[in-house]
Every structure is written in structure tokens, then in C-alpha cells.
Amino acid sequence: MSLIAAGQGLRRTANLAQSKVASADVAGEKMRIQSEMAEDAQKRSTVGTAGGIGGMIGANRYFALKDAAVAAEAAGTTAAGTAATGTMAALGAIAAPVAIALGIGYLFSEIF
């Protein structure tokens, strides 16, 4: 075997090794990206679930206020009934639990 043939054989071996290393790097990068995407999806899911729970609590409070306003109106105190069903009362009944739940969901997603 000549020196040229031996050199070409070593070059082929080196190229094959470099190709395998490059393939491993690409596979590792794909796995890293998939892991980051899964982590991001989990965080969004946690915050979304917490927001849904807060919305459920807020809706229950809103309907409780609305029922209390019908009861107050039936009793003859229309001013209290109107105030309890106003726009700000509805927003306060729904927004506060949603905001608190979103904050807790965000903290959970960052901590865990």
C-alpha cells in the first residue's frame, strides 16, 4: 500500500468520524429544543389552569352577588341591588380571583 492510499484511508476515516460527531450534535440540539418547548408548554398550561380556576371562582362570586341583588330588590332596597350588580362590582367579583390565581400559577410555573 502506498503512502497516498494510506493517507486517503485516514482521510475517509476522519471524515466519517466528523460526520458522526456532527450528527450527534444535531440530535443533541434537537433534543434541547424539544425540552425547552415542552417546558414552555408546561408553564403555559399551569398558568392557564390557574386562570381557569380563578375564573370559576370569580364567576361563582359574580352569580352570588347577582342573586343577592335580586333578593335585595325583592325586599325593596333597590339602591343596594343596583350597586351590587353594577359594572365595577361585576369586574371586582371576577377580576380579583382571576388575577390572584394567575399570579399563583405564574409562581408555581417558575418555582416548579
C-alpha positions in Angstrom: 0.0 0.0 0.0 1.4 3.4 -0.9 1.6 6.4 1.3 -1.1 8.1 -0.8 -3.5 5.2 -0.3 -2.9 5.2 3.4 -3.5 9.0 3.6 -6.7 8.7 1.7 -7.9 5.9 4.0 -7.1 8.1 7.1 -8.9 11.0 5.5 -12.0 8.8 4.9 -11.9 7.6 8.5 -11.6 11.2 9.7 -14.5 12.4 7.5 -16.7 9.5 8.8 -15.8 10.4 12.4 -16.6 14.1 11.8 -19.9 13.2 10.2 -20.9 11.1 13.2 -19.9 13.9 15.6 -21.9 16.4 13.6 -25.0 14.0 13.6 -24.7 13.7 17.4 -24.5 17.4 17.8 -27.6 17.9 15.6 -29.5 15.3 17.6 -28.5 16.9 20.9 -29.6 20.3 19.7 -33.0 18.9 18.6 -33.4 17.3 22.0 -32.5 20.6 23.7 -35.1 22.5 21.6 -37.8 19.9 22.3 -37.1 20.0 26.0 -37.3 23.8 26.0 -40.6 23.7 24.1 -42.0 21.1 26.5 -41.0 23.2 29.5 -42.6 26.3 27.9 -45.8 24.4 27.2 -46.0 23.1 30.8 -45.6 26.6 32.1 -48.4 27.9 29.9 -50.6 25.0 30.9 -50.0 25.7 34.6 -50.8 29.4 34.2 -53.9 28.6 32.0 -55.2 26.1 34.5 -54.8 28.5 37.4 -56.5 31.3 35.4 -59.4 28.9 34.7 -59.8 28.1 38.4 -59.7 31.8 39.2 -62.4 32.5 36.6 -64.5 29.7 38.0 -64.2 31.3 41.5 -64.9 34.7 40.1 -68.0 33.6 38.2 -69.4 31.9 41.4 -68.8 35.2 43.3 -70.5 37.2 40.5 -73.5 35.0 40.5 -73.7 35.1 44.3 -73.7 39.0 44.0 -76.3 38.8 41.3 -78.5 36.6 43.5 -78.1 38.9 46.5 -79.1 41.8 44.3 -82.4 40.0 43.2 -83.0 39.2 46.9 -82.3 42.8 47.9 -84.5 44.1 45.1 -87.3 41.8 46.2 -87.0 43.1 49.7 -87.5 46.6 48.4 -83.9 48.0 48.8 -83.3 48.8 45.1 -80.3 51.0 45.7 -78.4 48.2 47.2 -79.5 45.8 44.5 -78.4 48.2 41.8 -75.0 48.8 43.4 -74.4 45.1 43.8 -74.9 44.4 40.1 -73.0 47.4 38.7 -70.2 47.0 36.2 -67.5 47.6 38.8 -69.0 45.1 41.2 -69.0 42.5 38.4 -65.5 43.3 37.4 -64.3 43.2 41.0 -66.0 39.9 41.6 -64.4 38.3 38.6 -61.1 40.1 38.2 -59.7 39.7 41.7 -59.8 35.9 41.8 -58.5 35.6 38.3 -55.6 37.9 39.0 -54.7 36.1 42.2 -54.9 32.7 40.5 -52.8 33.9 37.6 -50.2 35.2 39.9 -50.1 31.9 41.9 -50.0 29.9 38.6 -47.1 32.0 37.4 -45.2 31.5 40.7 -45.8 27.7 40.5 -44.6 27.6 37.0 -41.4 29.4 37.9 -40.7 27.5 41.1 -41.5 24.0 39.9 
